[in-house]
Amino acid sequence: MLNCSTKAICSRGFIPNVVSVRYRRVNVQKPRKPDHYRAVIDRITMPKYPWPKPSNMTWSERCPKPFSNAFKQTEENPYENILAKELRELFEQSAMIAIFHKNPVKGEIDFKTTKTFKMADMDYVVYGKSTLKLALAETNYAAVLDLFQSHSSIVFSSTSQVPKLLKITKKMPHLILLASIVDGKLLSKNQTVEYGNLVNIDNARAALVGVIEQVNNRCLQTIGQTQLTMVRYLEQYGKSLDVNTEKKSTEESD
């Protein structure tokens, strides 16, 4: 047999009533001291100085890092001087220099890029901004320093082969052409593309020589045309005289 409480719970009209019971009264005015471990943690994490408000600080105090870097002196690095010397020699000895913005890629893709340029007789290198500034600060190439603001790479070539460079970079979307130096002249991206679409210099020279020869032949024909006409007239006049003399001789013999 079921007891009365069980019968009441199982009946349809039973509605449970939840009542919160507080067994201890919280002392808000004088709380209990924390245990030893919590007291140690609270003591360690307690701030030593009040957190400063930016509104009460000067501009130099709000951003002290750039202000300190302005007076920071860097030590001279001998290895960086060697790299700067090699870089300056590459700029002076190369007939074509291409500057690219390099997007982050995997090391495998970077290795394939270096290999592709090496097979095309080009050098693909990456230098830091401090090394570039040390190498090109007082040279004719100082204008290109403004292009090296983020990840950049440089391609050097001993010969001017712009069409080949543009053909290779079409297959490398992680390299974005910024500018180039061809035969000592700084070219933008659009100017480099226009230069690459030009005809080969040897073919252009051959076409120019052909045009000059045509003009020379026309001038010779124009100048010698009167002389040739006079010679023809003289030949015809001479033939006519010979015919007349033959006729006279035949008449006299008759």
Rosetta silent file (secondary structure, phi, psi, omega in degrees, C-alpha in Angstrom):
SEQUENCE: MLNCSTKAICSRGFIPNVVSVRYRRVNVQKPRKPDHYRAVIDRITMPKYPWPKPSNMTWSERCPKPFSNAFKQTEENPYENILAKELRELFEQSAMIAIFHKNPVKGEIDFKTTKTFKMADMDYVVYGKSTLKLALAETNYAAVLDLFQSHSSIVFSSTSQVPKLLKITKKMPHLILLASIVDGKLLSKNQTVEYGNLVNIDNARAALVGVIEQVNNRCLQTIGQTQLTMVRYLEQYGKSLDVNTEKKSTEESD
SCORE:     score description
SCORE:     0.000 S_00000001
   1 L     0.000  142.714 -179.873    0.000    0.000    0.000 S_00000001
   2 L   -86.325  145.904  177.626    1.167    3.456   -0.798 S_00000001
   3 L   -77.887  179.139 -175.083    1.532    6.044    1.906 S_00000001
   4 H   -69.871  -38.833 -179.412   -0.214    9.394    1.860 S_00000001
   5 H   -65.323  -39.240  178.735    2.700   11.425    0.473 S_00000001
   6 H   -65.958  -40.184  177.882    3.104    9.074   -2.452 S_00000001
   7 H   -64.172  -36.698 -179.545   -0.582    9.268   -3.195 S_00000001
   8 H   -68.511  -37.721 -179.913   -0.464   13.046   -3.113 S_00000001
   9 H   -69.676  -39.574 -176.699    2.457   13.215   -5.537 S_00000001
  10 H   -77.282  -14.004  179.910    0.882   10.781   -7.968 S_00000001
  11 L   -70.686  158.006 -176.172   -2.454   12.611   -7.978 S_00000001
  12 L   -73.656  -26.638 -175.832   -3.288   14.908  -10.890 S_00000001
  13 L   -89.357   11.560 -178.664   -3.825   18.036   -8.849 S_00000001
  14 L   -79.397  129.938  176.679   -0.359   18.075   -7.286 S_00000001
  15 L  -124.492  116.052 -178.868    1.661   21.271   -7.950 S_00000001
  16 L   -70.814  145.318  179.633    5.245   21.317   -6.638 S_00000001
  17 L  -124.424  119.084 -178.364    6.323   24.423   -4.749 S_00000001
  18 L   -95.032  127.046 -179.417   10.036   25.343   -4.637 S_00000001
  19 L  -125.337  123.329  177.602   11.129   27.275   -1.584 S_00000001
  20 L   -80.252  134.180 -177.795   14.710   28.618   -1.202 S_00000001
  21 L  -121.041  125.214  176.155   16.142   28.078    2.232 S_00000001
  22 L  -102.669  118.971 -177.022   19.186   29.991    3.527 S_00000001
  23 L   -84.467  -28.257 -179.288   20.883   28.121    6.276 S_00000001
  24 L  -125.099  144.195  178.602   23.447   30.839    7.092 S_00000001
  25 L   -90.787  128.816 -178.329   23.026   34.539    7.216 S_00000001
  26 L   -79.737  126.689  178.317   25.624   36.528    5.188 S_00000001
  27 L   -87.854  101.576 -177.266   27.354   39.183    7.221 S_00000001
  28 L   -78.042  -37.719 -176.896   27.616   42.098    4.811 S_00000001
  29 L   -73.043  -42.092  178.773   29.030   44.634    7.257 S_00000001
  30 L  -128.049   82.140 -178.328   31.750   42.422    8.683 S_00000001
  31 L   -69.580  159.711 -179.713   32.470   39.631    6.171 S_00000001
  32 L   -73.119  142.680  179.371   34.497   36.638    7.169 S_00000001
  33 L   -66.298  141.122  179.764   38.186   36.748    6.434 S_00000001
  34 L   -70.260  164.819  177.969   39.239   34.601    3.438 S_00000001
  35 L   -69.650  173.815 -173.257   41.339   31.531    3.889 S_00000001
  36 H   -63.299  -43.172 -177.584   45.131   31.650    3.653 S_00000001
  37 H   -64.674  -44.576  179.610   45.393   30.613   -0.042 S_00000001
  38 H   -68.805  -33.875  177.678   42.833   33.163   -1.229 S_00000001
  39 H   -65.660  -38.400  177.488   44.398   35.879    0.879 S_00000001
  40 H   -64.784  -43.887  179.694   47.777   35.209   -0.746 S_00000001
  41 H   -63.591  -42.374  178.968   46.261   35.364   -4.268 S_00000001
  42 H   -63.856  -35.966  179.771   44.437   38.616   -3.468 S_00000001
  43 H   -70.408  -37.058 -179.045   47.626   40.124   -2.112 S_00000001
  44 H   -71.214  -41.009 -176.923   49.665   39.133   -5.187 S_00000001
  45 L   -83.524    0.848  178.851   47.094   40.408   -7.682 S_00000001
  46 L   -71.291  126.242 -178.999   46.562   43.698   -5.913 S_00000001
  47 L   -65.461  137.642 -179.605   47.751   46.564   -8.211 S_00000001
  48 L   -78.286  -36.165 -178.016   50.712   48.493   -6.847 S_00000001
  49 L  -124.196  150.987  177.590   49.894   51.714   -8.690 S_00000001
  50 L   -68.681  144.371 -178.960   46.551   53.122   -9.814 S_00000001
  51 L   -68.166  122.686 -175.436   45.730   52.613  -13.498 S_00000001
  52 L   -71.678  147.685  175.671   46.453   55.910  -15.311 S_00000001
  53 L   -92.993  128.343 -179.258   43.741   57.638  -17.260 S_00000001
  54 H   -60.246  -28.268 -178.610   44.717   58.593  -20.853 S_00000001
  55 H   -68.058  -23.676 -179.684   42.801   61.846  -20.577 S_00000001
  56 H   -95.777    7.200 -176.539   45.161   63.020  -17.817 S_00000001
  57 L  -110.013  153.557  175.490   48.344   62.097  -19.736 S_00000001
  58 L   -79.495  169.511 -178.494   50.353   64.055  -22.305 S_00000001
  59 H   -65.014  -37.642  179.446   50.829   62.829  -25.866 S_00000001
  60 H   -67.606  -31.480  178.378   54.405   61.716  -25.195 S_00000001
  61 H   -79.171  -28.436  178.641   53.275   59.708  -22.178 S_00000001
  62 H   -68.705  -37.122 -178.594   50.400   58.083  -24.032 S_00000001
  63 L  -129.918   77.204 -174.464   52.695   56.647  -26.735 S_00000001
  64 H   -77.276  -17.483 -174.811   56.197   56.474  -25.282 S_00000001
  65 H   -66.953  -51.662  176.891   57.539   53.841  -27.684 S_00000001
  66 H   -61.582  -33.974  179.150   57.895   56.015  -30.856 S_00000001
  67 H   -65.757  -37.683  178.760   59.244   58.839  -28.709 S_00000001
  68 H   -74.706  -32.898  178.851   61.929   56.556  -27.292 S_00000001
  69 H   -69.436  -23.381  179.467   62.750   55.087  -30.720 S_00000001
  70 H   -66.187  -29.181 -179.546   63.458   58.576  -32.049 S_00000001
  71 L  -108.590   12.676 -179.467   66.469   58.853  -29.744 S_00000001
  72 L   -82.273  134.629 -179.259   67.444   55.208  -29.877 S_00000001
  73 L  -107.749  125.451 -179.835   70.917   54.489  -31.234 S_00000001
  74 L   -93.355  143.484  179.140   71.525   51.229  -33.052 S_00000001
  75 L   -78.407  146.961  179.892   74.858   49.503  -32.900 S_00000001
  76 L   -73.711  129.753 -178.678   76.822   49.019  -36.116 S_00000001
  77 L  -105.554  117.722 -178.910   76.651   45.460  -37.411 S_00000001
  78 H   -63.185  -37.270  179.978   79.691   44.329  -39.469 S_00000001
  79 H   -66.214  -37.181  177.731   77.723   41.574  -41.210 S_00000001
  80 H   -66.706  -33.193  175.838   75.054   44.056  -42.267 S_00000001
  81 H   -65.151  -37.870  177.587   77.775   46.273  -43.751 S_00000001
  82 H   -65.315  -43.856  178.116   78.980   43.331  -45.866 S_00000001
  83 H   -63.630  -38.045  179.129   75.436   42.658  -47.093 S_00000001
  84 H   -65.962  -37.302  178.482   74.947   46.355  -47.893 S_00000001
  85 H   -66.159  -43.401  177.631   78.169   46.400  -49.927 S_00000001
  86 H   -64.057  -39.598  179.637   77.078   43.346  -51.937 S_00000001
  87 H   -65.772  -39.817  178.311   73.642   44.864  -52.510 S_00000001
  88 H   -63.773  -39.657  178.088   75.154   48.139  -53.749 S_00000001
  89 H   -65.202  -37.534  177.270   77.321   46.206  -56.222 S_00000001
  90 H   -64.422  -40.623  178.649   74.253   44.330  -57.504 S_00000001
  91 H   -65.478  -37.761 -176.487   72.417   47.605  -58.110 S_00000001
  92 H   -78.410  -29.575 -174.743   75.379   49.109  -59.948 S_00000001
  93 H   -96.501  -11.414 -176.222   76.213   46.068  -62.098 S_00000001
  94 L   -89.063  138.924  176.557   72.697   44.938  -63.076 S_00000001
  95 L   -84.887  -23.262  179.318   71.081   46.070  -66.315 S_00000001
  96 E  -136.973  129.821  178.859   67.579   45.235  -65.090 S_00000001
  97 E  -131.167  124.765  179.480   66.229   45.487  -61.517 S_00000001
  98 E  -118.070  132.962 -178.406   62.630   44.608  -60.647 S_00000001
  99 E  -111.188  126.532 -176.354   61.056   45.407  -57.261 S_00000001
 100 E  -122.792  150.946  166.063   58.125   43.273  -56.084 S_00000001
 101 E   -92.042  126.940 -173.777   55.751   43.203  -53.152 S_00000001
 102 E  -105.442  118.455  174.054   55.829   39.682  -51.753 S_00000001
 103 L   -80.576  150.021 -179.032   52.721   38.162  -50.216 S_00000001
 104 L   -62.468  129.103  178.093   53.236   35.497  -47.516 S_00000001
 105 L  -137.358  172.823  177.467   53.558   32.029  -49.054 S_00000001
 106 L   -71.590  159.664  179.786   54.830   28.615  -48.039 S_00000001
 107 H   -64.753  -30.406  178.884   58.534   27.860  -48.099 S_00000001
 108 H   -65.712  -42.533  178.706   58.065   25.370  -50.923 S_00000001
 109 H   -67.221  -37.500  178.359   56.558   28.017  -53.206 S_00000001
 110 H   -64.534  -38.645  177.820   59.321   30.461  -52.257 S_00000001
 111 H   -66.354  -41.075  177.758   61.944   27.863  -53.182 S_00000001
 112 H   -64.430  -35.677  177.829   60.282   27.230  -56.566 S_00000001
 113 H   -63.566  -46.609  178.383   60.242   30.975  -57.213 S_00000001
 114 H   -62.110  -40.011 -179.829   63.970   31.271  -56.537 S_00000001
 115 H   -65.806  -41.355 -179.453   64.657   28.236  -58.731 S_00000001
 116 H   -63.485  -44.905  178.429   62.590   29.609  -61.632 S_00000001
 117 H   -67.354  -34.517  179.378   64.410   32.952  -61.626 S_00000001
 118 H   -66.210  -38.921  177.997   67.778   31.197  -61.301 S_00000001
 119 H   -68.583  -21.963  177.583   67.064   29.092  -64.393 S_00000001
 120 L   -93.774   15.280 -179.941   66.239   32.318  -66.254 S_00000001
 121 L    62.720   40.960  176.090   69.655   33.853  -65.331 S_00000001
 122 E  -129.464  152.399  179.557   68.119   36.141  -62.698 S_00000001
 123 E  -108.730  121.096  179.335   68.822   36.543  -58.985 S_00000001
 124 E  -105.419  114.663 -174.469   65.833   36.615  -56.620 S_00000001
 125 E  -132.580  160.083  177.045   66.794   38.073  -53.225 S_00000001
 126 L  -132.811  125.869 -179.646   65.117   39.505  -50.150 S_00000001
 127 L  -126.336  154.604  176.567   66.776   42.160  -47.962 S_00000001
 128 L   -77.350  162.360 -176.833   65.698   44.038  -44.864 S_00000001
 129 H   -67.110  -37.168  179.866   64.817   47.718  -44.900 S_00000001
 130 H   -65.529  -38.486  178.129   67.781   48.692  -42.699 S_00000001
 131 H   -66.956  -40.862  178.194   70.212   46.934  -45.062 S_00000001
 132 H   -65.006  -40.348  179.153   68.667   48.639  -48.092 S_00000001
 133 H   -66.250  -36.965  178.378   68.839   52.030  -46.422 S_00000001
 134 H   -69.346  -31.915 -176.708   72.480   51.467  -45.534 S_00000001
 135 H   -83.696  -33.788 -170.553   73.309   50.409  -49.108 S_00000001
 136 H  -115.828    9.666 -173.561   71.344   53.001  -51.113 S_00000001
 137 L   -62.876  -42.065 -174.030   71.139   56.035  -48.812 S_00000001
 138 L  -116.465   36.214  179.335   73.724   58.156  -50.647 S_00000001
 139 L  -120.760 -179.985  178.329   73.478   56.715  -54.168 S_00000001
 140 L   -73.834  -10.166 -178.322   71.459   57.411  -57.304 S_00000001
 141 L   -99.434   16.902 -177.902   69.037   54.641  -56.306 S_00000001
 142 H   -67.070  -20.255 -178.424   67.853   56.313  -53.093 S_00000001
 143 H   -67.827  -22.655 -177.706   64.460   57.059  -54.674 S_00000001
 144 H   -82.447   -4.699 -179.074   63.452   53.373  -54.527 S_00000001
 145 H   -65.831  -26.926  179.174   63.702   53.255  -50.721 S_00000001
 146 H   -68.494  -17.199  179.809   60.111   54.511  -50.430 S_00000001
 147 H   -79.727  -17.897 -175.237   58.915   51.282  -52.068 S_00000001
 148 L   -97.180   74.417  178.231   60.261   49.077  -49.271 S_00000001
 149 L  -102.738  -22.734  179.449   57.605   49.628  -46.615 S_00000001
 150 L  -139.372 -153.018 -178.684   56.585   45.984  -46.072 S_00000001
 151 L   -64.294  117.084 -177.563   57.623   42.556  -47.349 S_00000001
 152 E  -133.364  155.347  177.727   59.537   43.233  -50.574 S_00000001
 153 E  -139.154  157.774 -175.588   61.775   41.263  -52.889 S_00000001
 154 E  -129.737  143.091  175.820   64.169   42.220  -55.682 S_00000001
 155 E  -119.717  125.162  179.941   65.121   40.519  -58.945 S_00000001
 156 E  -111.376  144.053  176.966   68.501   41.342  -60.533 S_00000001
 157 E  -144.945  137.600 -179.925   69.565   40.529  -64.091 S_00000001
 158 L   -75.168  -18.032  177.999   72.790   41.281  -65.921 S_00000001
 159 L  -123.347  156.801  179.811   70.870   41.740  -69.199 S_00000001
 160 L   -84.712  102.545 -179.986   67.684   43.613  -70.014 S_00000001
 161 L  -131.063   64.758 -177.247   65.054   40.894  -70.489 S_00000001
 162 H   -65.508  -44.357  178.785   61.798   42.578  -69.499 S_00000001
 163 H   -58.585  -39.222  178.747   59.466   40.412  -71.686 S_00000001
 164 H   -66.258  -38.691  178.156   60.886   37.268  -70.105 S_00000001
 165 H   -63.222  -46.011  179.973   60.439   38.738  -66.617 S_00000001
 166 H   -65.323  -34.507  178.150   56.792   39.616  -67.266 S_00000001
 167 H   -67.188  -37.409 -179.656   56.146   36.147  -68.687 S_00000001
 168 H   -71.526  -42.614 -175.927   57.575   34.484  -65.570 S_00000001
 169 H   -71.679  -14.839  175.406   55.702   36.687  -63.097 S_00000001
 170 L   -64.040  -28.046 -179.577   52.342   35.889  -64.728 S_00000001
 171 L   -92.304    7.381 -178.540   52.606   32.445  -63.125 S_00000001
 172 L  -127.360   84.910 -177.794   53.468   33.906  -59.699 S_00000001
 173 L   -69.439  -14.818 -179.807   50.436   35.706  -58.217 S_00000001
 174 L   -80.435   -6.692  176.912   52.203   36.183  -54.879 S_00000001
 175 E  -109.398  122.904 -179.352   54.628   38.661  -56.504 S_00000001
 176 E  -114.066  118.642 -177.879   53.229   42.106  -57.361 S_00000001
 177 E   -70.135  127.078  177.988   55.431   44.310  -59.524 S_00000001
 178 E  -100.841  -48.297 -179.137   55.944   47.783  -58.041 S_00000001
 179 E  -164.523  174.671  178.919   58.638   49.331  -60.255 S_00000001
 180 E  -150.743  159.931  175.684   61.771   48.491  -62.207 S_00000001
 181 E  -123.415  111.143 -177.911   65.097   49.995  -63.202 S_00000001
 182 E  -119.646  119.800  179.917   66.034   49.253  -66.822 S_00000001
 183 L    55.482   39.611  176.226   69.293   50.603  -68.242 S_00000001
 184 L    80.529    8.894 -179.508   69.603   53.079  -65.380 S_00000001
 185 E  -118.221  133.671 -179.889   66.068   54.513  -65.711 S_00000001
 186 E   -82.008  124.381 -178.643   63.335   54.123  -63.096 S_00000001
 187 E  -121.313  141.837  174.609   60.083   52.810  -64.620 S_00000001
 188 E   -77.006 -177.438 -179.469   56.688   52.348  -63.031 S_00000001
 189 H   -65.067  -45.787 -179.479   54.651   49.174  -63.431 S_00000001
 190 H   -65.663  -39.694  178.358   52.747   50.439  -66.485 S_00000001
 191 H   -66.423  -34.744  177.416   55.910   51.746  -68.111 S_00000001
 192 H   -65.972  -40.821  178.124   57.612   48.389  -67.528 S_00000001
 193 H   -65.104  -41.778  177.858   54.731   46.568  -69.214 S_00000001
 194 H   -64.172  -39.244  178.174   54.860   48.978  -72.175 S_00000001
 195 H   -64.809  -37.327  179.592   58.622   48.497  -72.417 S_00000001
 196 H   -70.856  -25.725  179.326   58.170   44.730  -72.424 S_00000001
 197 L   -84.105   -4.165  178.765   55.631   44.911  -75.265 S_00000001
 198 L   -71.123  161.030  178.450   58.049   46.782  -77.522 S_00000001
 199 L   -71.896  155.676  178.079   59.741   45.045  -80.469 S_00000001
 200 L   -59.356  143.678 -175.472   63.205   43.581  -79.976 S_00000001
 201 H   -64.180  -33.927  179.177   65.960   46.160  -80.403 S_00000001
 202 H   -67.986  -42.561  177.973   67.771   44.091  -83.064 S_00000001
 203 H   -66.099  -37.386  178.235   64.619   43.767  -85.174 S_00000001
 204 H   -65.532  -39.787  177.320   63.918   47.479  -84.760 S_00000001
 205 H   -65.062  -41.464  179.120   67.441   48.328  -85.918 S_00000001
 206 H   -63.242  -40.927  177.778   67.100   46.036  -88.956 S_00000001
 207 H   -64.634  -38.906  178.442   63.772   47.681  -89.854 S_00000001
 208 H   -64.732  -41.100  178.343   65.346   51.133  -89.497 S_00000001
 209 H   -64.164  -38.737  177.989   68.255   50.167  -91.779 S_00000001
 210 H   -63.317  -41.409  178.651   65.770   48.861  -94.360 S_00000001
 211 H   -64.435  -41.457  179.490   63.821   52.133  -94.321 S_00000001
 212 H   -64.756  -39.297  178.493   67.027   54.160  -94.716 S_00000001
 213 H   -65.390  -38.699  177.658   68.115   52.005  -97.667 S_00000001
 214 H   -62.636  -42.951  179.034   64.747   52.500  -99.357 S_00000001
 215 H   -64.454  -38.601  179.691   65.021   56.267  -98.998 S_00000001
 216 H   -65.574  -41.859  179.507   68.572   56.183 -100.343 S_00000001
 217 H   -65.508  -39.911  178.240   67.548   54.165 -103.383 S_00000001
 218 H   -64.037  -39.794  178.770   64.662   56.532 -104.112 S_00000001
 219 H   -64.058  -41.914  179.243   66.974   59.537 -103.882 S_00000001
 220 H   -65.018  -40.066  178.809   69.466   57.939 -106.272 S_00000001
 221 H   -65.475  -40.684 -179.009   66.705   57.087 -108.736 S_00000001
 222 H   -66.131  -42.103 -178.764   65.287   60.619 -108.579 S_00000001
 223 H   -70.060  -40.589 -176.248   68.687   62.251 -109.062 S_00000001
 224 H   -87.242    0.344 -178.252   69.842   59.911 -111.849 S_00000001
 225 H   -67.083  -41.623  179.706   66.548   59.876 -113.743 S_00000001
 226 H   -65.019  -40.476  179.244   67.388   63.005 -115.782 S_00000001
 227 H   -65.155  -41.111  178.454   70.815   61.654 -116.681 S_00000001
 228 H   -65.089  -38.887  178.138   69.343   58.340 -117.790 S_00000001
 229 H   -64.187  -40.781  178.666   66.742   60.154 -119.882 S_00000001
 230 H   -65.414  -39.191  178.693   69.437   62.239 -121.542 S_00000001
 231 H   -63.853  -41.585  178.249   71.500   59.142 -122.300 S_00000001
 232 H   -62.630  -42.982  178.335   68.492   57.475 -123.905 S_00000001
 233 H   -62.101  -40.859  179.178   67.831   60.537 -126.024 S_00000001
 234 H   -65.399  -38.892  177.762   71.458   60.667 -127.116 S_00000001
 235 H   -63.571  -43.754  178.311   71.388   56.967 -128.028 S_00000001
 236 H   -63.569  -40.132  178.667   68.259   57.468 -130.078 S_00000001
 237 H   -65.543  -38.064  177.919   69.783   60.546 -131.775 S_00000001
 238 H   -66.304  -40.120  178.286   72.939   58.625 -132.534 S_00000001
 239 H   -64.244  -40.095  179.121   70.976   55.770 -134.068 S_00000001
 240 H   -65.287  -36.714  176.651   69.004   58.217 -136.181 S_00000001
 241 H   -65.046  -39.955  179.238   72.251   59.790 -137.466 S_00000001
 242 H   -63.452  -39.680  179.410   73.604   56.368 -138.405 S_00000001
 243 H   -65.501  -41.113 -179.614   70.441   55.608 -140.359 S_00000001
 244 H   -65.707  -40.538  179.750   70.644   58.921 -142.222 S_00000001
 245 H   -66.379  -37.426  177.912   74.290   58.407 -143.150 S_00000001
 246 H   -65.601  -41.084  178.158   73.523   54.918 -144.460 S_00000001
 247 H   -62.325  -43.256 -179.665   70.705   56.266 -146.616 S_00000001
 248 H   -63.676  -39.395 -178.961   72.946   58.992 -148.052 S_00000001
 249 H   -65.925  -39.761  179.066   75.683   56.511 -148.817 S_00000001
 250 H   -67.249  -38.511 -179.938   73.258   54.193 -150.682 S_00000001
 251 H   -66.688  -40.393 -179.750   71.842   57.104 -152.696 S_00000001
 252 H   -67.657  -36.804  179.156   75.306   58.297 -153.742 S_00000001
 253 H   -67.968  -33.932  177.787   76.314   54.802 -154.805 S_00000001
 254 L   -69.739    0.000    0.000   73.200   54.551 -156.996 S_00000001
